[in-house]
Amino acid sequence: MTEKDFIPKAYSQSIENGTVTWESPSNIALVKYWGKKKDQIPENPSISFTLNICKTITNLTFTQKERDNDFSFEIFLDEEKKDDFKPKIETFFKRVEVYLPFLKDFHFQIETSNTFPHSSGIASSASGMSALALCLMSLERSLSVVEVTDEYFNQKASFLARLGSGSASRSIEGDLIVWGKTDVIEGSSNLLATKYPYQVHEKFKDYQDTILLVDKGEKQVSSTVGHNLMHNHPYAQNRFQQAHDNLNALKLILESGDLDKFIALIESEALTLHAMMMTSMPYFILMKPNTLEIINKIWDFRKDTGLHVGFTLDAGANVHVLYPKKEAKVILEFIKDELVAYCQNEQYICDQIGFGAKLINN
């Protein structure tokens, strides 16, 4: 599959106006991607759990206008107009216009809300850009001269979402999603994310993710800047190879249900991600003191109890505490009694593995 497969041949339908609403989840990578090439192509493959509770709901209202050379849109977050979001959306529209040639035919009102704090370290760009891509795909499906199959719909939505935010490509479907070409995973692609195609042990099918909101403020360094700092990074090539190797190791872990090896791999991946940040030039640290306090508490608790609780980190200070549902009762008590005190305003979100985006209204 190439980019050309997503360029439509013609539209036959004419639509004056309408509205469509999608909700799309965030995701948490187990093997991280950090560093990208031109056109949002990842330097290394990644695999993620799709989440269930942490999601973005986007309502897209479209009204036909006289075609001109400009994109026309307004964007609202939680009913508040957000002109500071417009440059990112305009960049996205420019990237995808060749694949969605109707974009300049309409004025769009984009109304979006999150079930979690914006810029909290939970991947709001992933859920937000995937929700918008899905809304635009619903409009294209209505305009299309040929039938748009569900498979093609999801593939193109992932392809488009990637051009807005790389990790957004992994938020269309669930529950385990791969993005980035690797010989380790059959069918994997740099252009879009695909469902993990191999056997997964029952232990991983109802995995829990409690997200500890250590710092809900804006990150001091954006993910886009961080990705760019991987160019000429002294450890970049070794890191990229490590991701391939870890994906290969994870295949056996997911099949066997070995939770000890799973925890060791995801924690190593999380710390490697932040090591890349701390050894870039310029260097930066997104973890906070309370992030480290939580990590050490988890390690001590795991050693004392033998329970299978581990952590991963995104590109921020917050901690994703991962554990099997079978052990959830005791681990949740530990989280509430020992870890929540390290969260900003003692806020946390209990989430679990989910199954992808959902159409709300069309």
C-alpha positions in Angstrom: 0.0 0.0 0.0 1.3 3.5 -0.9 0.2 7.1 -0.5 -1.4 7.0 -3.9 -4.0 4.4 -2.7 -5.5 7.2 -0.5 -6.0 9.7 -3.3 -9.7 9.6 -4.3 -10.6 9.5 -8.0 -13.8 11.5 -7.9 -16.8 12.5 -5.8 -20.3 12.1 -7.1 -22.4 13.3 -4.2 -23.1 16.9 -3.3 -23.7 17.9 0.3 -24.6 21.4 1.4 -24.2 20.9 5.2 -24.2 18.4 8.0 -22.6 17.2 11.2 -20.8 14.2 12.4 -19.4 13.2 15.8 -16.8 10.6 16.7 -15.1 9.7 19.9 -11.6 8.4 19.7 -9.4 7.0 22.5 -5.9 7.9 23.6 -3.3 5.1 23.6 -0.2 4.2 25.6 2.8 2.9 23.8 4.6 -0.2 25.3 7.4 0.0 22.8 7.9 3.7 22.2 8.5 5.7 19.0 10.8 8.6 19.4 12.3 10.3 16.4 10.7 10.8 13.0 11.6 11.4 9.4 9.9 13.7 6.8 6.1 13.3 6.5 5.6 11.9 9.9 7.4 8.6 9.2 8.7 7.0 12.4 12.3 6.2 12.9 11.3 3.0 14.7 8.2 0.9 15.1 6.0 1.1 18.2 3.1 -0.9 19.7 0.4 0.5 22.0 -2.5 -0.5 24.2 -5.6 1.5 23.1 -7.3 3.0 26.1 -11.0 3.0 26.9 -11.9 5.9 29.3 -9.4 8.6 28.1 -10.8 9.8 24.8 -11.6 12.9 22.7 -15.2 13.6 21.5 -15.2 15.7 18.3 -18.2 17.2 16.6 -17.6 18.4 13.1 -20.2 20.7 11.5 -19.6 21.5 7.8 -21.3 24.0 5.5 -20.6 24.2 1.8 -19.0 27.5 0.7 -17.7 29.1 -2.5 -14.4 27.3 -3.2 -11.4 29.5 -2.8 -7.7 29.1 -1.9 -8.2 29.2 1.8 -9.2 26.7 4.4 -12.1 27.9 6.5 -12.6 26.6 10.0 -13.1 27.4 13.7 -12.1 25.3 16.6 -13.6 25.0 20.1 -12.3 23.1 23.1 -14.9 22.6 25.9 -17.1 25.3 24.1 -14.3 27.9 24.3 -12.9 29.2 21.0 -9.3 28.2 20.6 -7.6 30.3 17.9 -4.2 29.1 19.2 -5.0 25.6 18.0 -5.6 26.9 14.4 -2.0 26.7 13.1 -1.8 23.0 14.0 -5.1 22.3 12.2 -4.1 24.3 9.2 -0.8 22.4 8.9 -2.8 19.2 9.1 -5.2 20.4 6.4 -2.3 21.3 4.1 -0.7 17.9 4.6 -3.9 15.9 3.9 -5.6 18.1 1.2 -4.3 15.9 -1.6 -6.1 13.0 0.0 -9.2 15.0 0.9 -9.6 17.4 -2.0 -13.0 18.6 -0.7 -11.5 20.5 2.3 -11.7 23.9 0.7 -15.3 23.4 -0.3 -16.6 23.6 3.2 -16.4 25.8 6.3 -15.8 23.6 9.3 -16.7 24.1 12.9 -14.7 21.7 15.1 -16.0 21.3 18.6 -13.9 19.0 20.8 -13.7 17.9 24.4 -11.5 15.5 26.3 -12.4 13.2 29.2 -9.0 14.0 30.7 -6.9 17.2 31.2 -5.5 18.8 28.0 -1.6 18.7 27.9 -1.5 16.5 30.9 0.9 13.9 29.5 -2.0 11.8 28.3 -1.8 11.8 24.5 -4.5 14.3 23.7 -3.0 14.9 20.2 -3.4 11.2 19.5 -7.1 11.1 20.4 -7.8 14.6 19.1 -6.3 14.2 15.6 -7.7 10.7 15.2 -11.2 11.9 16.1 -10.9 14.7 13.5 -9.5 12.3 10.9 -12.5 10.0 11.5 -15.0 12.9 11.1 -13.4 13.9 7.8 -13.5 10.3 6.6 -17.3 10.1 7.4 -17.7 13.2 5.2 -15.7 11.6 2.4 -17.7 8.4 2.7 -20.8 10.5 2.1 -19.3 12.2 -0.9 -17.7 9.2 -2.5 -18.7 7.8 -5.9 -17.6 4.3 -4.8 -18.4 2.2 -1.7 -15.9 2.9 1.1 -15.4 -0.4 3.0 -14.9 -0.4 6.7 -11.4 -1.7 6.2 -10.4 1.1 3.9 -12.2 3.6 6.1 -10.0 2.7 9.1 -6.8 2.4 7.1 -7.2 5.9 5.6 -8.3 7.4 8.9 -5.1 6.0 10.5 -3.1 7.3 7.5 -4.6 10.8 7.8 -4.4 10.9 11.6 -0.7 10.1 11.3 -0.2 13.3 9.3 -1.6 15.2 12.3 0.1 13.4 15.1 2.2 10.2 14.7 0.7 8.4 17.7 -2.8 9.3 16.5 -2.4 6.6 13.9 -2.7 4.1 16.7 -6.0 5.4 18.1 -8.4 4.3 15.4 -8.7 0.6 16.4 -7.8 -1.6 19.4 -6.7 -3.2 21.4 -3.0 -3.8 20.5 -1.9 -1.6 17.6 1.4 -1.5 15.7 2.8 1.5 13.8 6.1 1.5 11.9 7.5 -0.9 9.4 9.4 -3.9 10.9 10.2 -7.4 9.8 9.1 -8.5 13.2 5.4 -7.8 12.6 3.8 -9.0 9.4 1.8 -6.3 7.6 3.3 -3.4 9.6 3.6 -0.1 7.9 5.1 3.3 8.3 2.1 4.9 6.6 -0.6 3.7 9.0 -1.1 1.6 12.1 -2.3 -2.0 12.0 -3.9 -4.4 14.5 -1.4 -6.7 16.2 -1.8 -10.0 14.2 -0.5 -12.6 16.5 -1.8 -14.6 19.5 -2.2 -12.7 22.8 -2.5 -14.5 26.1 -5.7 -14.0 28.1 -3.7 -12.1 30.8 -3.3 -9.2 28.5 -6.8 -8.9 27.2 -8.3 -7.0 30.2 -5.2 -5.2 31.3 -5.7 -2.1 33.6 -4.0 1.3 33.4 -4.3 3.7 36.2 -2.9 7.1 35.1 -1.4 9.2 37.9 -1.6 12.9 37.0 1.7 14.1 38.5 1.8 17.3 36.6 -1.1 18.7 34.5 0.7 21.7 33.2 2.1 22.3 29.7 5.2 20.3 29.0 8.4 22.5 28.9 9.4 20.8 25.7 6.8 19.6 23.1 6.9 16.2 21.7 7.5 17.6 18.2 10.7 19.4 19.4 11.8 16.2 21.3 11.4 14.1 18.1 13.5 16.5 16.1 16.3 16.3 18.7 16.8 12.6 17.7 18.5 13.8 14.5 22.2 13.4 15.1 21.5 12.1 18.6 24.6 10.1 19.6 22.5 7.1 20.7 19.8 7.3 18.1 20.7 4.4 15.9 21.1 2.0 18.8 17.8 3.1 20.2 16.0 2.5 16.9 17.5 -1.0 16.7 16.5 -1.6 20.3 12.9 -0.9 19.5 12.9 -3.6 16.8 14.6 -6.1 19.2 12.1 -5.3 22.0 9.1 -5.8 19.6 10.5 -9.2 18.8 10.9 -10.0 22.4 7.4 -8.7 23.2 5.9 -11.2 20.7 7.0 -14.1 22.8 5.9 -12.4 26.0 2.4 -11.6 24.7 2.0 -15.2 23.6 3.3 -16.8 26.7 1.7 -14.4 29.3 5.0 -13.9 31.1 4.1 -10.9 33.2 7.6 -10.5 34.8 9.2 -10.2 31.4 6.4 -7.9 30.3 7.0 -5.5 33.2 10.8 -5.5 32.7 10.4 -4.7 29.0 7.9 -1.9 29.3 9.7 -0.2 32.2 13.0 -0.4 30.3 11.2 1.2 27.3 9.8 4.0 29.4 13.2 4.8 31.0 14.9 4.6 27.6 12.5 7.2 26.2 13.4 9.6 28.9 17.1 8.8 28.6 16.9 9.9 25.0 15.5 13.2 26.2 18.2 13.6 28.9 21.0 12.9 26.4 19.8 15.0 23.5 21.3 18.4 22.8 19.8 20.5 24.2 18.9 18.1 26.9 15.7 18.2 29.0 13.9 16.4 31.7 10.1 15.9 31.7 9.9 13.7 34.8 9.2 15.4 38.1 10.5 14.5 41.6 7.1 12.9 42.3 7.5 10.7 39.1 10.6 9.2 40.7 8.9 8.8 44.1 6.1 6.8 42.4 8.5 4.6 40.5 10.4 3.7 43.6 7.2 3.0 45.5 6.1 0.6 42.7 9.4 -1.2 42.8 9.2 -1.6 46.6 5.6 -2.8 46.5 6.3 -5.3 43.8 9.3 -6.7 45.6 7.3 -7.0 48.9 4.2 -8.5 47.4 5.2 -10.3 44.3 2.2 -8.7 42.5 2.5 -7.9 38.8 2.4 -4.1 38.9 4.6 -2.1 36.5 4.8 1.4 35.0 5.3 3.1 31.8 5.7 6.8 30.9 4.7 8.9 28.0 6.6 12.1 27.0 5.7 13.8 30.3 5.7 13.5 34.1 2.6 11.3 34.5 2.9 7.6 35.4 0.8 4.9 33.8 0.5 2.1 36.3 -0.2 -1.2 34.4 -1.4 -4.4 36.0 -3.6 -7.4 35.2 -7.3 -7.2 36.2 -7.0 -10.4 38.3 -4.7 -8.5 40.8 -6.6 -5.2 40.5 -8.2 -5.1 43.9 -5.0 -5.1 46.0 -3.1 -3.0 43.5 -5.8 -0.3 43.4 -5.7 -0.1 47.2 -1.9 0.4 47.0 -2.4 3.1 44.4 -5.0 5.0 46.5 -3.1 4.6 49.8 0.5 5.1 48.6 0.7 6.8 45.2 -2.2 9.2 44.8 -0.6 11.6 47.3 2.1 12.3 44.7 -0.4 13.4 42.1 -1.3 17.0 41.5 -4.5 17.7 43.4 -4.5 13.9 44.1 -6.0 13.3 40.7 -5.8 10.0 38.8 -7.8 8.1 36.2 -8.6 4.4 36.2 -8.6 3.2 32.6 -8.4 -0.2 30.9 -7.6 -1.6 27.5 -10.2 -0.5 24.9 -11.3 -1.4 21.4 -10.9 1.8 19.3 -13.0 4.7 18.1 -16.7 4.9 17.9 -19.2 6.9 15.7 -21.6 8.8 17.9 -23.7 10.7 15.3 -23.7 11.0 11.5 
